[in-house]
Amino acid sequence: MNTTLEELRRLAAHAENQRTETGIPRVAMVQGAIPEHELAAVYDPMINLILTGSKTMTVGSRTFRYDPATYFVMSVDLPAVGAVHPAETGEPYLAVSLTLEPTIVASLLADLPKPAGGELYSSGFSVAPVTDELLDAWARMLRLMERPGDIPALAPAYEREILYRVLQGPHGWMLRDIAAPGTNLSRIGVTIQWIRENFTKPLKVEALASMAALSVSAFHRHFKAVTALSPLQYQKRIRLLHARSLLIAGEGNTTSVAFGVGYESATQFSREYSRFFGLPPSKDAVQIVRGIHAVAR
């Protein structure tokens, strides 16, 4: 395992301290100290493998820490707050990720025996120990960066192998359920997409429950289990994260941004923003912009 990890670190060594494309579809890498505001975001479904250092990810009230002995699976779009840490020996944080494409997972599942689905009220994110087989599949994938001409022919096979190895692991049901229509996770996923696309609109839980073909009480339980947030909390996180990006970009003041993301009260927006990010909206944005400018000098 250590030898494969060293090879993966060498292959990903030119990653930057932001999402760095590899030239391989859906595969990206990142290295170094990532600004805190970039780690507070809505994360797409993905498999994330740490090569050096460690990362903490907080979703709702749940916090996970993972390192080169583990990988992280996120099966639905989730607003989360992350933090990266260098290795104890000083090497910078380094990680690679594969964005999940449900149609590819579904194609793979069609070639495999059909197992039981996920447990009732299961989470849509978790950490699992990495295996030698999974690391080997990642190594084959990243070697394609040195042979880009092979990417069209071989990347799809290596992607299927990575997905297959995760399917065989403790969180394989997550991949199965996001690709299988009618499962509780896929039905919650439909409502999550609706909230993401309509976060400025009033949230009607009864309508979302109907969309998921669940009773209101069952919908609440499933949604909270999958996301670690209630539907209303999920919407608020989406609104606040979007508002922060607007403020950092200078696209409005506190009041206009508050109304723009769906709040009916600028006072309530400022209060909830301060509670979530630790500073009032204007002060938080100014501090982040100053930090960006300082790094750019």
N, C-alpha and C positions, 0 to 999 in steps of 0.2 A: 504493500500500500504506500509506504513512504517513497519508494522509487517513482511510482506513478504520480504521486502528488508533486514531487520535484519536477517531473516533466511538464505537468500541467502549469506549474508556476512559471517555468521557462517560456512556455507557449503563450501565456497571457501577460508576460512581463511588460509589454508595451501599452497596456491599458492605461487610460487617463483617469483623473479623479471626477469623472462623469461617465454616463453610459457611453461605452465605446463599442461601435459596431465591429463585428469580426469579418463581415463579408459572407457569413453563413446565415441563411434565413433563420430568424427568431433567436439567434444566439448572440449574446452581448457579454461584455466584461467591464469591470470597474476596478480602480486601484487608488489607494491613498485616502487622505482625509476628505470626506465628502461634506460639503456645507450642510448644516443641520436642517435648513429650510428645504433642501432638496430631498431629504430623507423623510420629511413629513409630507406624505402624498397619498394618492389613490394608486395602489399597486395592482397591476394586471395579474391574472392567473399565471403562475410561473413555478419553475423548479430552480432553486438557487443553491449553488454549491460554493462554499467558502474554501479558498485555497490557502490563505494566510490571514492570521488575525482572527477576529470574531465580530459578530453583529448581534445586536439586540433588536427585537421587533415587538412593538406594543400595539395590540389591536384591542380596543375597548379596555378592559381591566386586566387582560392577559398579556404577559411579557415572556418572550422566548429568547434564549441566548444560544447561538450556534457557532460552531468553529469547524476546523478542517476534519473533524471526525463525524460531522453531521451534515445533512442537507435539509433545506426548508421547502415545503410544498404549500403553495397558496392556490386554491382551486376556484376562487371567485374574486371579483374586484373588491378590494378592501381598503378603506382609509386607515392608514397606520402611521406610526411614528417610529423611525429607525435610528440607530446609532451604530457607528462602526468603530472598531478598536484595533490598533496595531498588535502584532504578536508581542509576547513578553520579551522576545529577543530584539525587538525594534523594527522588524520588517513591516512595511505598510500593509494595510488591509488589501486583500485581493480576492475577487470572486467572479464567477461566471454564472450566467443564467440562461434558461431556455423558456421563452414565452409559450404558454400552452395554447394550442389550437385544437378545439374540441373535434373538428372534423377529422383531424389526423388521428386523434385518440380513438374516435369511433371506427375509423378504418382498421386500426390495429386490433381493436376489440372484436371486430367481425371475424378475425382469424384465430381467436382464442376461445377456449371453453367459457361459458357464461357462469361466473361465480355469484355468490350472494351479494346483495348491495350493502351499502353502509348501514351502520346502526342508527336507530332512531335518535334524532336530535344530536347528530355528530358535528364537530367543528369543520370549517372549511379551510383550516390552516394548521400546520403542525411541523414538528422537527423529528427527523428519524436518523439513526446511525447510517453512515455511508458504508457501502460494501465494495470489495475489490472489483466485482463485476461492473458495478455502476461507474467506478473511477476509470476502469478500462474503456468503457463506452465513451466517456467524456474525453479521454485522451485521443481516441480515434477521431472524434469530432473535431477537436481543436487542432489536430495535425493538418486538417484541411486548410488552415490558414497559410500553411507553407506550400500547399499544392492547390491553389484556387481553381485550377482547371478541373480538379476532381469533384468540386463542390456539387455541381448539378446531378452527377451520377451517384455520389456516395452519401451526401449529407442526409437525404431522406431515410436511407437505411440506418445510419447512425442515430438519427433522431428517434426512429422507431425503437432502436435498441435501448436508448436512454429511457424512453417511456415504458418499455417492457420491464426494465429493471425496477423502475419505480412501481409499476403495477404489481410486481412480485413482492414488494416491501409492505411495511405495516400501514402505509397510507395509500395503497393502490386503489382502494375503493373510491377515494376522492376523484381520481382520474376516470374511473369507470362511471361514476355518477354524473360528472359534468357532461359526459358524452352520451348518456343514455336518457332520452326523453321520458318524462313521467316519474323520475326519481325525485325524492324530496329535495336533494341538493340542486338538481337542474331546475326544479320549479322555483326554488328560492332565488336561483341565479337569474331567472326571468324578471323577477321583481326588483332585484338589485340593478339590472340594466335599466329598468324603467326609472328608478330613482336617479341613477346617474345622468340619464338623458333629460330628466324633468325635475331636477332638484330645486328649481326656483318656484315650482308650483306647490300649492297646498297638498299635504300628504293625507290621503284617505286610506286608512288601514283596511277598512272593509273592502275597498276596491282591490287593493293589493292581495288580500287574502283570497278573493274571488279569482284573481289572475293566477294564483298559485294552486287553485282548486283545493283550498284548505279552509277549515273553520278559522275564525279570527283568533281564538285562543291557541289552536295548533300552529297557525302561521307565526304568531308571536314567539312561541317556543322554538320553532325551527329556525326562524330568522336570527334569534338571539344565540342559539347554539352554533349556527354557521358563522356568524360575523362577530360575535361577542358584543353586539350592540343591538338595541331595539331599532325598529324601522325609523323612528323619529331621531334617535341619536345618530344613526347612519346618515340620514339626510343632513343633519346639522354639521357633521364632520365634512361632508362633501361641500356644503355651502362655505364653511370656514376656510377650507383649503383653497377653494376657488377664489374666495375673497382675498386671501393672502397673496395669491399670485397676481391678482389685479392691482393690489396696493403696491407690490414690489415693482410692477411694470409702470406705475404711475398713471394707471387708467381710472382715475377718479379719486375723490376723497372718501373719508370714512362713511359719510351719510349716503353718497351716491352708490358706493359699493355695497353697503348694507341692503339698500332697496334692490339693487341690481341682482343680488344673489337670492332674493326672496324674503328677506326680513321685512316686517311691517313696522319695526321700531329700531331706530339707530342705537338707542340706549341699550336695548336688549342685545343687539348685535355686539356692541362694544363689551358688554359684560361677559357674554359667552366667548368671545374672541380672547379676552384677557384670561379667562379661566382656562382655556385650552392651550394657548401659546405662551402664557406667562407675562405678557405685556399688552397694553392697549394697542389697537390697530395701527395708529400713526407712528407710535414709538417703535413698535416691532418692525414695521416696514423700513423706517429710517435706519435702524440698526443693521438690518440685513443688507440694505443697499450700500451702506458705508463699508461693511465687510467685503462685499463684492468688489467695490472700487479699490479697497486696500490690497486685495489679492491681485487685481489687474495691474497695479503699479509695478 
